[in-house]
């Protein structure tokens, strides 16, 4: 059996998208539809485009009273399915973060017909001359910035934002700055699109001017592929002994946030109890951020940074050169197989296991030096449970002294004119110290 939807030709409510150029921007068919309306609904701005219209006008201020008035007009009509009698004016595309969603909650879909105008986001991308089929689209209009924060931390290449008076371009720039992202974003501020007052400008977060922006503004964030500036010998001397900013490391183009975060690196360094001239394995080294921190703290150590991806190995090599750490040896391969040919470790950091955490621990347990220490950074309860069971197995039970540190950290970020804490992903740091029998 096939199901066919009613055609919208006879729907009594037409929802007509309109731009900042008003009636001039409507097609002849849309203008005729508006002119023939018996009831015209819209904001004060929209209704002002038709000052001489003879229809009854309903101001779309508070949505519930306006919907009640529309429902009353339809009930008073002799038949519910008649040619269009009510026209609702909406900005741009009514079904793109617009009034269309609310109307569909209060009216049967067969009572509605939608006639979109170009959306503000379409206009914005056309102005900055960039394709947008893969853009991440969000509205901050009366909404929390949480989804924007998540998109930024994922390193989305292009993000389009509908703003409001609170979540304005300045607030967005402050948020990006406070997140201390490994990616660099440019902000395109597109004001009053489609009107004579249209203005399109681009800024970096640190150059955003302290000025008022138009209420009708679209902000497009584009991730710049510019690499962090080279570190001169003089700059290297100004870096902290440990706890290097995430943004100073070269990272994956497609996954810029994929590294052990600065705060977790600092805790991991403490758990490793570094001393002397140790041999260290950094398994699942990613960009090499932990290896670099160890190498700078212990310049006489020998660090073997194991990474299964060729892109990761290249980043480890580049970051080792960038921070002048000749004591790091990148090792391309999958653990535990690649570990067999490495020298005996005194310390092992497991930042990533590729799902092989228990075979890796089995291999490490066979070769770790007496009183050696293993620290595993674990993001899931499943892997944590696996390690606990491994430690409790008869073969390991009396060979290790262990403890687990749960790190739940948050960074302060500006949210409009306020400041709040935004959490980093929780992580477990499991320290396993080999006992000498």
Secondary structure, DSSP 8 states (H G I E B T S, - for coil): -------STT-SEEEEEE-TTGGGGS-HHHHHHHHT-SEEEE-HHHHGGGTT--SEEEE-SSHHHHHHHHHHHHHHSS-SS-S--EEEEEES-TTSSSTHHHHHHHS-GGGEEEE----HHHHHHHHHT---TT-EEEE-TTS-SHHHHHHHHHT-SEEEEE--SSS-HHHHHHHHHHTT-SSEEEEEEEESTTSTT-EEEEEEGGG--SS---SSEEEEEEEE--------HHHHHHS-SS---GGGS---SS-TT-S--HHHHHHHHHHHT--SS-EEEEET-TTSHHHHHHHHH-TT-EEEEEESSHHHHHHHHHHHHHTT-TTEEEEES-TTGGGGGS---SEEEES--TT-HHHHHHHHHHH--TT-EEEEEE-SHHHHHHHHHHHHSTTTTTTEEEEEEEE--EEEEEETTEEEEEE---EEEEEEEE---
